[in-house]
Amino acid sequence: MTSSIFGTAPGTRLLHRFRGAAVDVADLHEVAAQVLPQLATPRLRLALVRRPGAGTVLQMEEDERTQGIALHELADDMSRAGVVASTAGIAAALRTFVARRPVTDAAAAGAGVAVLDWADPARTTVGWTVVVLRGQHALVWSPSPAARTVQLHRTRSAATGRAHDVSLEMRVEGPLALWSHRSVPVLATAGLVAPELMLHRIAGAGLALPDMHVVVTPHRPVACAAPGVARRLAGEASEASVTLPWRSIVDLPWL
């Protein structure tokens, strides 16, 4: 786990100058004892477990997933992330930590949504993946070793179906049609499960794109344009992106 799970911390020099007191392990233990029972569900078990030689560990168990982290490590991560060392600040960070726990196979099957994400560390290709929403967080599902091929197929098919129902905002800016999601940026690519419907909606807004190309930057709005405009837009962008003809989108591989 990295400190970014609690949000983006300022630069090292600024952090040294302006952050408050470090999160104390005893304070974290006290807050966790109050907050964790409120976050537990019949399927999600949260416990503070005392382990010889390791101190107290926050243990999370949900279906086939088990995760544990020593409280002193969690306190250090919170401190590095600039979490305010108050009861409210620690409680909020704990809720974020629990919300961003690994996605179970059952959760993906029951609530997963298909989106595009980077397929390689170099960010040169994209592929389909399944995410599960927990509040404002969209967590990527990594199938467990026990997940069978038929289960993978059913989960991905159901996630594709849910992607059709994601409400996206579209705006036309000159030769571009831009698609975005109001609160969860990664969902901007969900509409690409049916690019022909996007093309139809773009035409209804008065922009003719018979040979529509799509500029995909996962976690950012999706841009649709004619081939030349799309290539120029991608070339001028400061972030990595992939430009594809709309007919090839649905054939992208699953990650």
Stockholm file with secondary structure:
# STOCKHOLM 1.0

chainA/1-255         MTSSIFGTAPGTRLLHRFRGAAVDVADLHEVAAQVLPQLATPRLRLALVRRPGAGTVLQMEEDERTQGIALHELADDMSRAGVVASTAGIAAALRTFVARRPVTDAAAAGAGVAVLDWADPARTTVGWTVVVLRGQHALVWSPSPAARTVQLHRTRSAATGRAHDVSLEMRVEGPLALWSHRSVPVLATAGLVAPELMLHRIAGAGLALPDMHVVVTPHRPVACAAPGVARRLAGEASEASVTLPWRSIVDLPWL
#=GR chainA/1-255 SS CCGGGGCCCCCHHHHHHHCCCCCCHHHHHHHHHHHHHHHCCSSEEEEEEEETTTEEEEEEEETTEEEEEEHHHHHHHHHHTTCCSSHHHHHHHHHHHHHTSCCCHHHHHHHCEEEEEESSTTCCCEEEEEEEEETTEEEECCCCTTCCHHHHHHHHHHHHHHHHTCCCEEEEETTEEEEECSSCGGGGGGGGGSHHHHHHHHHHTTCCCTTCEEEECTTSCEEEECHHHHHHHHHHCSSCCEEEEGGGGGGCCBC
#=GC SS_cons         CCGGGGCCCCCHHHHHHHCCCCCCHHHHHHHHHHHHHHHCCSSEEEEEEEETTTEEEEEEEETTEEEEEEHHHHHHHHHHTTCCSSHHHHHHHHHHHHHTSCCCHHHHHHHCEEEEEESSTTCCCEEEEEEEEETTEEEECCCCTTCCHHHHHHHHHHHHHHHHTCCCEEEEETTEEEEECSSCGGGGGGGGGSHHHHHHHHHHTTCCCTTCEEEECTTSCEEEECHHHHHHHHHHCSSCCEEEEGGGGGGCCBC
//
